[in-house]
Amino acid sequence: MASPKKPAAKKPAAKKPAAKTRFGKAFLDKQKVLLVEERARYLKSADSLKAEADALLEGREPGDVQFDEESGEGDTLAVARDLDLALSAQARDAVEEIDAALERIRKGTYGVCIKSGKPIPQERLKAIPWAAERVEYKAGGLGRR
């Protein structure tokens, strides 16, 4: 009588290694400097926009907004504050994208599309140093609707 065979132990699927950057140290160092400068600029912008939004509230009582024919629907200060807060949030989002690009430089995967694994053209990275995707993936691809 043959002994029952044990099923072969399944090996865990090997993680596909992330593609490595094809750029030299000089290019990466230059990009890192640009990213750090842009990060500081966006942080300063986010902070000043938030401060402007907060300043618009100073000295105002809750419910100071009129909704009559003379003042229109709401007031200009509320609209300006909402705009400042939205722009501040966009600047903070840019900081997150820049931080992710700096991390990709650290890991050695900078310049590799996070969606396709294909190289991002150097010209795109020069224009947008924090680009994480090739244009066709960022734009949604050709023919997709």
PyMOL commands that set and color helices and strands:
alter all, ss='L'
color gray80, all
select helices_A, chain A and resi 25-57+76-107+122-127+135-138
alter helices_A, ss='H'
color red, helices_A
deselect
rebuild
show_as cartoon
